[in-house]
Amino acid sequence: MENINITSAQYNVDTNGNNCSISIVLEGDSPTTKRCVPLAPGNRHYDEIQRQVAAGTLTIQDAD
């Protein structure tokens, strides 16, 4: 698996207030450049987020 260096992650919510995706910033990206990752196992970014959360190296912030 390629090395995906995620510097921040935050949940996005739908109109009902349910988590629907995760906005991430990758190392080297501008802090204003967010990538939206679906909550879909098998998606390489989602799987990497889950791996880093399990390893204790990344925390997903609650939605604003």
PyMOL Python script that loads the backbone (N, CA, C, O; Angstrom):
from pymol import cmd

cmd.read_pdbstr("""\
ATOM      1  N   MET A   1       0.851  -1.186   0.000  1.00  0.00           N
ATOM      2  CA  MET A   1       0.000   0.000   0.000  1.00  0.00           C
ATOM      3  C   MET A   1       0.888   1.238   0.000  1.00  0.00           C
ATOM      4  O   MET A   1       1.916   1.282   0.675  1.00  0.00           O
ATOM      5  N   GLU A   2       0.474   2.237  -0.766  1.00  0.00           N
ATOM      6  CA  GLU A   2       1.237   3.482  -0.791  1.00  0.00           C
ATOM      7  C   GLU A   2       1.115   4.193   0.546  1.00  0.00           C
ATOM      8  O   GLU A   2       0.147   3.993   1.279  1.00  0.00           O
ATOM      9  N   ASN A   3       2.090   5.016   0.855  1.00  0.00           N
ATOM     10  CA  ASN A   3       2.077   5.774   2.096  1.00  0.00           C
ATOM     11  C   ASN A   3       1.202   7.008   1.912  1.00  0.00           C
ATOM     12  O   ASN A   3       1.518   7.881   1.104  1.00  0.00           O
ATOM     13  N   ILE A   4       0.104   7.080   2.658  1.00  0.00           N
ATOM     14  CA  ILE A   4      -0.800   8.225   2.616  1.00  0.00           C
ATOM     15  C   ILE A   4      -0.621   8.964   3.935  1.00  0.00           C
ATOM     16  O   ILE A   4      -1.005   8.457   4.989  1.00  0.00           O
ATOM     17  N   ASN A   5      -0.040  10.157   3.882  1.00  0.00           N
ATOM     18  CA  ASN A   5       0.252  10.929   5.079  1.00  0.00           C
ATOM     19  C   ASN A   5      -0.863  11.935   5.332  1.00  0.00           C
ATOM     20  O   ASN A   5      -0.884  13.007   4.727  1.00  0.00           O
ATOM     21  N   ILE A   6      -1.777  11.598   6.210  1.00  0.00           N
ATOM     22  CA  ILE A   6      -2.940  12.432   6.520  1.00  0.00           C
ATOM     23  C   ILE A   6      -2.589  13.322   7.703  1.00  0.00           C
ATOM     24  O   ILE A   6      -2.203  12.831   8.764  1.00  0.00           O
ATOM     25  N   THR A   7      -2.724  14.642   7.517  1.00  0.00           N
ATOM     26  CA  THR A   7      -2.369  15.575   8.599  1.00  0.00           C
ATOM     27  C   THR A   7      -3.572  15.974   9.441  1.00  0.00           C
ATOM     28  O   THR A   7      -3.409  16.372  10.594  1.00  0.00           O
ATOM     29  N   SER A   8      -4.789  15.874   8.882  1.00  0.00           N
ATOM     30  CA  SER A   8      -5.987  16.136   9.678  1.00  0.00           C
ATOM     31  C   SER A   8      -7.180  15.450   9.042  1.00  0.00           C
ATOM     32  O   SER A   8      -7.209  15.195   7.838  1.00  0.00           O
ATOM     33  N   ALA A   9      -8.169  15.156   9.888  1.00  0.00           N
ATOM     34  CA  ALA A   9      -9.388  14.495   9.430  1.00  0.00           C
ATOM     35  C   ALA A   9     -10.560  15.000  10.260  1.00  0.00           C
ATOM     36  O   ALA A   9     -10.452  15.176  11.474  1.00  0.00           O
ATOM     37  N   GLN A  10     -11.689  15.233   9.577  1.00  0.00           N
ATOM     38  CA  GLN A  10     -12.883  15.713  10.269  1.00  0.00           C
ATOM     39  C   GLN A  10     -14.119  15.157   9.578  1.00  0.00           C
ATOM     40  O   GLN A  10     -14.222  15.155   8.352  1.00  0.00           O
ATOM     41  N   TYR A  11     -15.062  14.681  10.402  1.00  0.00           N
ATOM     42  CA  TYR A  11     -16.310  14.172   9.848  1.00  0.00           C
ATOM     43  C   TYR A  11     -17.120  15.291   9.197  1.00  0.00           C
ATOM     44  O   TYR A  11     -17.065  16.443   9.628  1.00  0.00           O
ATOM     45  N   ASN A  12     -17.866  14.941   8.162  1.00  0.00           N
ATOM     46  CA  ASN A  12     -18.886  15.789   7.554  1.00  0.00           C
ATOM     47  C   ASN A  12     -20.225  15.132   7.852  1.00  0.00           C
ATOM     48  O   ASN A  12     -20.314  13.907   7.927  1.00  0.00           O
ATOM     49  N   VAL A  13     -21.259  15.935   8.022  1.00  0.00           N
ATOM     50  CA  VAL A  13     -22.580  15.382   8.316  1.00  0.00           C
ATOM     51  C   VAL A  13     -23.564  15.722   7.207  1.00  0.00           C
ATOM     52  O   VAL A  13     -23.410  16.711   6.491  1.00  0.00           O
ATOM     53  N   ASP A  14     -24.585  14.869   7.087  1.00  0.00           N
ATOM     54  CA  ASP A  14     -25.653  15.130   6.126  1.00  0.00           C
ATOM     55  C   ASP A  14     -26.704  16.028   6.772  1.00  0.00           C
ATOM     56  O   ASP A  14     -26.519  16.487   7.899  1.00  0.00           O
ATOM     57  N   THR A  15     -27.800  16.279   6.069  1.00  0.00           N
ATOM     58  CA  THR A  15     -28.828  17.200   6.576  1.00  0.00           C
ATOM     59  C   THR A  15     -29.532  16.675   7.825  1.00  0.00           C
ATOM     60  O   THR A  15     -30.196  17.436   8.529  1.00  0.00           O
ATOM     61  N   ASN A  16     -29.388  15.372   8.103  1.00  0.00           N
ATOM     62  CA  ASN A  16     -29.980  14.793   9.312  1.00  0.00           C
ATOM     63  C   ASN A  16     -28.993  14.740  10.476  1.00  0.00           C
ATOM     64  O   ASN A  16     -29.328  14.257  11.557  1.00  0.00           O
ATOM     65  N   GLY A  17     -27.763  15.243  10.250  1.00  0.00           N
ATOM     66  CA  GLY A  17     -26.759  15.249  11.306  1.00  0.00           C
ATOM     67  C   GLY A  17     -25.969  13.967  11.432  1.00  0.00           C
ATOM     68  O   GLY A  17     -25.242  13.787  12.409  1.00  0.00           O
ATOM     69  N   ASN A  18     -26.095  13.058  10.454  1.00  0.00           N
ATOM     70  CA  ASN A  18     -25.360  11.796  10.488  1.00  0.00           C
ATOM     71  C   ASN A  18     -24.020  11.944   9.763  1.00  0.00           C
ATOM     72  O   ASN A  18     -23.936  12.615   8.734  1.00  0.00           O
ATOM     73  N   ASN A  19     -22.980  11.316  10.304  1.00  0.00           N
ATOM     74  CA  ASN A  19     -21.688  11.320   9.612  1.00  0.00           C
ATOM     75  C   ASN A  19     -21.868  10.692   8.238  1.00  0.00           C
ATOM     76  O   ASN A  19     -22.443   9.611   8.109  1.00  0.00           O
ATOM     77  N   CYS A  20     -21.369  11.383   7.205  1.00  0.00           N
ATOM     78  CA  CYS A  20     -21.553  10.869   5.843  1.00  0.00           C
ATOM     79  C   CYS A  20     -20.242  10.775   5.068  1.00  0.00           C
ATOM     80  O   CYS A  20     -20.176  10.078   4.055  1.00  0.00           O
ATOM     81  N   SER A  21     -19.202  11.462   5.525  1.00  0.00           N
ATOM     82  CA  SER A  21     -17.897  11.413   4.869  1.00  0.00           C
ATOM     83  C   SER A  21     -16.870  12.028   5.819  1.00  0.00           C
ATOM     84  O   SER A  21     -17.210  12.521   6.895  1.00  0.00           O
ATOM     85  N   ILE A  22     -15.607  11.987   5.392  1.00  0.00           N
ATOM     86  CA  ILE A  22     -14.519  12.558   6.184  1.00  0.00           C
ATOM     87  C   ILE A  22     -13.714  13.488   5.289  1.00  0.00           C
ATOM     88  O   ILE A  22     -13.266  13.093   4.213  1.00  0.00           O
ATOM     89  N   SER A  23     -13.532  14.724   5.740  1.00  0.00           N
ATOM     90  CA  SER A  23     -12.647  15.647   5.029  1.00  0.00           C
ATOM     91  C   SER A  23     -11.242  15.440   5.568  1.00  0.00           C
ATOM     92  O   SER A  23     -11.027  15.419   6.780  1.00  0.00           O
ATOM     93  N   ILE A  24     -10.281  15.288   4.653  1.00  0.00           N
ATOM     94  CA  ILE A  24      -8.895  15.098   5.073  1.00  0.00           C
ATOM     95  C   ILE A  24      -7.998  16.114   4.383  1.00  0.00           C
ATOM     96  O   ILE A  24      -8.315  16.628   3.311  1.00  0.00           O
ATOM     97  N   VAL A  25      -6.880  16.385   5.023  1.00  0.00           N
ATOM     98  CA  VAL A  25      -5.806  17.172   4.417  1.00  0.00           C
ATOM     99  C   VAL A  25      -4.589  16.265   4.407  1.00  0.00           C
ATOM    100  O   VAL A  25      -4.232  15.685   5.433  1.00  0.00           O
ATOM    101  N   LEU A  26      -3.952  16.142   3.252  1.00  0.00           N
ATOM    102  CA  LEU A  26      -2.756  15.317   3.120  1.00  0.00           C
ATOM    103  C   LEU A  26      -1.516  16.173   3.284  1.00  0.00           C
ATOM    104  O   LEU A  26      -1.534  17.364   2.971  1.00  0.00           O
ATOM    105  N   GLU A  27      -0.437  15.576   3.771  1.00  0.00           N
ATOM    106  CA  GLU A  27       0.825  16.295   3.918  1.00  0.00           C
ATOM    107  C   GLU A  27       1.201  16.919   2.577  1.00  0.00           C
ATOM    108  O   GLU A  27       1.135  16.265   1.536  1.00  0.00           O
ATOM    109  N   GLY A  28       1.594  18.187   2.616  1.00  0.00           N
ATOM    110  CA  GLY A  28       1.973  18.899   1.401  1.00  0.00           C
ATOM    111  C   GLY A  28       0.822  19.674   0.795  1.00  0.00           C
ATOM    112  O   GLY A  28       1.049  20.576  -0.012  1.00  0.00           O
ATOM    113  N   ASP A  29      -0.431  19.342   1.169  1.00  0.00           N
ATOM    114  CA  ASP A  29      -1.579  20.106   0.688  1.00  0.00           C
ATOM    115  C   ASP A  29      -1.693  21.410   1.468  1.00  0.00           C
ATOM    116  O   ASP A  29      -1.229  21.510   2.604  1.00  0.00           O
ATOM    117  N   SER A  30      -2.303  22.389   0.857  1.00  0.00           N
ATOM    118  CA  SER A  30      -2.654  23.616   1.561  1.00  0.00           C
ATOM    119  C   SER A  30      -3.695  23.260   2.616  1.00  0.00           C
ATOM    120  O   SER A  30      -4.545  22.407   2.361  1.00  0.00           O
ATOM    121  N   PRO A  31      -3.657  23.882   3.792  1.00  0.00           N
ATOM    122  CA  PRO A  31      -4.676  23.581   4.818  1.00  0.00           C
ATOM    123  C   PRO A  31      -6.100  23.825   4.328  1.00  0.00           C
ATOM    124  O   PRO A  31      -7.053  23.282   4.888  1.00  0.00           O
ATOM    125  N   THR A  32      -6.247  24.641   3.285  1.00  0.00           N
ATOM    126  CA  THR A  32      -7.588  24.894   2.761  1.00  0.00           C
ATOM    127  C   THR A  32      -7.989  23.884   1.691  1.00  0.00           C
ATOM    128  O   THR A  32      -9.130  23.898   1.229  1.00  0.00           O
ATOM    129  N   THR A  33      -7.065  23.004   1.288  1.00  0.00           N
ATOM    130  CA  THR A  33      -7.380  21.976   0.298  1.00  0.00           C
ATOM    131  C   THR A  33      -7.788  20.710   1.028  1.00  0.00           C
ATOM    132  O   THR A  33      -6.942  19.966   1.527  1.00  0.00           O
ATOM    133  N   LYS A  34      -9.095  20.470   1.087  1.00  0.00           N
ATOM    134  CA  LYS A  34      -9.607  19.281   1.756  1.00  0.00           C
ATOM    135  C   LYS A  34     -10.090  18.294   0.709  1.00  0.00           C
ATOM    136  O   LYS A  34     -10.660  18.670  -0.315  1.00  0.00           O
ATOM    137  N   ARG A  35      -9.851  17.042   0.987  1.00  0.00           N
ATOM    138  CA  ARG A  35     -10.338  15.968   0.127  1.00  0.00           C
ATOM    139  C   ARG A  35     -11.452  15.255   0.886  1.00  0.00           C
ATOM    140  O   ARG A  35     -11.340  15.013   2.088  1.00  0.00           O
ATOM    141  N   CYS A  36     -12.503  14.929   0.190  1.00  0.00           N
ATOM    142  CA  CYS A  36     -13.656  14.287   0.814  1.00  0.00           C
ATOM    143  C   CYS A  36     -13.590  12.781   0.581  1.00  0.00           C
ATOM    144  O   CYS A  36     -13.510  12.320  -0.558  1.00  0.00           O
ATOM    145  N   VAL A  37     -13.625  12.026   1.671  1.00  0.00           N
ATOM    146  CA  VAL A  37     -13.510  10.568   1.608  1.00  0.00           C
ATOM    147  C   VAL A  37     -14.828   9.950   2.065  1.00  0.00           C
ATOM    148  O   VAL A  37     -15.295  10.248   3.165  1.00  0.00           O
ATOM    149  N   PRO A  38     -15.435   9.096   1.245  1.00  0.00           N
ATOM    150  CA  PRO A  38     -16.684   8.440   1.662  1.00  0.00           C
ATOM    151  C   PRO A  38     -16.417   7.429   2.779  1.00  0.00           C
ATOM    152  O   PRO A  38     -15.311   6.904   2.907  1.00  0.00           O
ATOM    153  N   LEU A  39     -17.435   7.172   3.570  1.00  0.00           N
ATOM    154  CA  LEU A  39     -17.338   6.162   4.629  1.00  0.00           C
ATOM    155  C   LEU A  39     -17.581   4.800   3.986  1.00  0.00           C
ATOM    156  O   LEU A  39     -18.639   4.193   4.158  1.00  0.00           O
ATOM    157  N   ALA A  40     -16.584   4.336   3.246  1.00  0.00           N
ATOM    158  CA  ALA A  40     -16.747   3.122   2.446  1.00  0.00           C
ATOM    159  C   ALA A  40     -15.539   2.209   2.598  1.00  0.00           C
ATOM    160  O   ALA A  40     -14.494   2.459   1.998  1.00  0.00           O
ATOM    161  N   PRO A  41     -15.673   1.148   3.398  1.00  0.00           N
ATOM    162  CA  PRO A  41     -14.587   0.177   3.468  1.00  0.00           C
ATOM    163  C   PRO A  41     -14.218  -0.286   2.061  1.00  0.00           C
ATOM    164  O   PRO A  41     -15.087  -0.511   1.219  1.00  0.00           O
ATOM    165  N   GLY A  42     -12.930  -0.421   1.824  1.00  0.00           N
ATOM    166  CA  GLY A  42     -12.434  -0.766   0.498  1.00  0.00           C
ATOM    167  C   GLY A  42     -11.905   0.455  -0.240  1.00  0.00           C
ATOM    168  O   GLY A  42     -11.095   0.321  -1.157  1.00  0.00           O
ATOM    169  N   ASN A  43     -12.357   1.653   0.152  1.00  0.00           N
ATOM    170  CA  ASN A  43     -11.794   2.885  -0.396  1.00  0.00           C
ATOM    171  C   ASN A  43     -10.418   3.055   0.227  1.00  0.00           C
ATOM    172  O   ASN A  43     -10.292   3.025   1.451  1.00  0.00           O
ATOM    173  N   ARG A  44      -9.382   3.233  -0.590  1.00  0.00           N
ATOM    174  CA  ARG A  44      -8.010   3.230  -0.055  1.00  0.00           C
ATOM    175  C   ARG A  44      -7.777   4.328   0.971  1.00  0.00           C
ATOM    176  O   ARG A  44      -7.044   4.110   1.936  1.00  0.00           O
ATOM    177  N   HIS A  45      -8.377   5.504   0.794  1.00  0.00           N
ATOM    178  CA  HIS A  45      -8.191   6.571   1.779  1.00  0.00           C
ATOM    179  C   HIS A  45      -8.948   6.255   3.079  1.00  0.00           C
ATOM    180  O   HIS A  45      -8.426   6.471   4.173  1.00  0.00           O
ATOM    181  N   TYR A  46     -10.168   5.747   2.954  1.00  0.00           N
ATOM    182  CA  TYR A  46     -10.939   5.384   4.144  1.00  0.00           C
ATOM    183  C   TYR A  46     -10.223   4.292   4.930  1.00  0.00           C
ATOM    184  O   TYR A  46     -10.113   4.375   6.154  1.00  0.00           O
ATOM    185  N   ASP A  47      -9.738   3.276   4.234  1.00  0.00           N
ATOM    186  CA  ASP A  47      -9.029   2.193   4.906  1.00  0.00           C
ATOM    187  C   ASP A  47      -7.776   2.708   5.609  1.00  0.00           C
ATOM    188  O   ASP A  47      -7.456   2.252   6.706  1.00  0.00           O
ATOM    189  N   GLU A  48      -7.070   3.644   4.999  1.00  0.00           N
ATOM    190  CA  GLU A  48      -5.875   4.208   5.625  1.00  0.00           C
ATOM    191  C   GLU A  48      -6.245   5.048   6.841  1.00  0.00           C
ATOM    192  O   GLU A  48      -5.549   5.002   7.855  1.00  0.00           O
ATOM    193  N   ILE A  49      -7.320   5.809   6.758  1.00  0.00           N
ATOM    194  CA  ILE A  49      -7.789   6.575   7.923  1.00  0.00           C
ATOM    195  C   ILE A  49      -8.050   5.612   9.072  1.00  0.00           C
ATOM    196  O   ILE A  49      -7.595   5.851  10.191  1.00  0.00           O
ATOM    197  N   GLN A  50      -8.774   4.530   8.815  1.00  0.00           N
ATOM    198  CA  GLN A  50      -9.093   3.560   9.860  1.00  0.00           C
ATOM    199  C   GLN A  50      -7.835   2.911  10.433  1.00  0.00           C
ATOM    200  O   GLN A  50      -7.754   2.677  11.639  1.00  0.00           O
ATOM    201  N   ARG A  51      -6.855   2.621   9.579  1.00  0.00           N
ATOM    202  CA  ARG A  51      -5.596   2.037  10.045  1.00  0.00           C
ATOM    203  C   ARG A  51      -4.885   3.000  10.989  1.00  0.00           C
ATOM    204  O   ARG A  51      -4.401   2.592  12.045  1.00  0.00           O
ATOM    205  N   GLN A  52      -4.821   4.293  10.609  1.00  0.00           N
ATOM    206  CA  GLN A  52      -4.130   5.281  11.432  1.00  0.00           C
ATOM    207  C   GLN A  52      -4.878   5.546  12.738  1.00  0.00           C
ATOM    208  O   GLN A  52      -4.248   5.750  13.775  1.00  0.00           O
ATOM    209  N   VAL A  53      -6.208   5.547  12.704  1.00  0.00           N
ATOM    210  CA  VAL A  53      -6.991   5.709  13.934  1.00  0.00           C
ATOM    211  C   VAL A  53      -6.716   4.535  14.876  1.00  0.00           C
ATOM    212  O   VAL A  53      -6.503   4.737  16.072  1.00  0.00           O
ATOM    213  N   ALA A  54      -6.719   3.320  14.347  1.00  0.00           N
ATOM    214  CA  ALA A  54      -6.457   2.127  15.170  1.00  0.00           C
ATOM    215  C   ALA A  54      -5.046   2.149  15.754  1.00  0.00           C
ATOM    216  O   ALA A  54      -4.822   1.667  16.865  1.00  0.00           O
ATOM    217  N   ALA A  55      -4.097   2.709  15.004  1.00  0.00           N
ATOM    218  CA  ALA A  55      -2.713   2.795  15.467  1.00  0.00           C
ATOM    219  C   ALA A  55      -2.508   3.945  16.462  1.00  0.00           C
ATOM    220  O   ALA A  55      -1.458   4.043  17.097  1.00  0.00           O
ATOM    221  N   GLY A  56      -3.520   4.814  16.593  1.00  0.00           N
ATOM    222  CA  GLY A  56      -3.410   5.939  17.523  1.00  0.00           C
ATOM    223  C   GLY A  56      -2.645   7.125  16.969  1.00  0.00           C
ATOM    224  O   GLY A  56      -2.242   8.004  17.731  1.00  0.00           O
ATOM    225  N   THR A  57      -2.436   7.169  15.662  1.00  0.00           N
ATOM    226  CA  THR A  57      -1.669   8.255  15.060  1.00  0.00           C
ATOM    227  C   THR A  57      -2.553   9.317  14.414  1.00  0.00           C
ATOM    228  O   THR A  57      -2.056  10.341  13.947  1.00  0.00           O
ATOM    229  N   LEU A  58      -3.877   9.074  14.386  1.00  0.00           N
ATOM    230  CA  LEU A  58      -4.807  10.031  13.773  1.00  0.00           C
ATOM    231  C   LEU A  58      -6.100  10.005  14.576  1.00  0.00           C
ATOM    232  O   LEU A  58      -6.568   8.946  14.994  1.00  0.00           O
ATOM    233  N   THR A  59      -6.666  11.190  14.783  1.00  0.00           N
ATOM    234  CA  THR A  59      -7.967  11.325  15.418  1.00  0.00           C
ATOM    235  C   THR A  59      -8.885  12.043  14.440  1.00  0.00           C
ATOM    236  O   THR A  59      -8.505  13.053  13.849  1.00  0.00           O
ATOM    237  N   ILE A  60     -10.091  11.520  14.271  1.00  0.00           N
ATOM    238  CA  ILE A  60     -11.074  12.176  13.408  1.00  0.00           C
ATOM    239  C   ILE A  60     -11.859  13.146  14.282  1.00  0.00           C
ATOM    240  O   ILE A  60     -12.500  12.745  15.254  1.00  0.00           O
ATOM    241  N   GLN A  61     -11.802  14.415  13.929  1.00  0.00           N
ATOM    242  CA  GLN A  61     -12.522  15.444  14.683  1.00  0.00           C
ATOM    243  C   GLN A  61     -14.010  15.376  14.363  1.00  0.00           C
ATOM    244  O   GLN A  61     -14.403  14.984  13.264  1.00  0.00           O
ATOM    245  N   ASP A  62     -14.833  15.762  15.339  1.00  0.00           N
ATOM    246  CA  ASP A  62     -16.269  15.839  15.108  1.00  0.00           C
ATOM    247  C   ASP A  62     -16.569  16.930  14.091  1.00  0.00           C
ATOM    248  O   ASP A  62     -15.772  17.851  13.916  1.00  0.00           O
ATOM    249  N   ALA A  63     -17.706  16.833  13.423  1.00  0.00           N
ATOM    250  CA  ALA A  63     -18.134  17.851  12.467  1.00  0.00           C
ATOM    251  C   ALA A  63     -18.394  19.169  13.195  1.00  0.00           C
ATOM    252  O   ALA A  63     -18.747  19.188  14.374  1.00  0.00           O
ATOM    253  N   ASP A  64     -18.215  20.254  12.474  1.00  0.00           N
ATOM    254  CA  ASP A  64     -18.501  21.586  13.048  1.00  0.00           C
ATOM    255  C   ASP A  64     -19.983  21.782  13.222  1.00  0.00           C
ATOM    256  O   ASP A  64     -20.415  22.836  13.689  1.00  0.00           O
TER     257      ASP A  64
END
""", "prot")
cmd.dss("prot")
cmd.show_as("cartoon", "prot")
cmd.util.cbc("prot")
cmd.orient("prot")
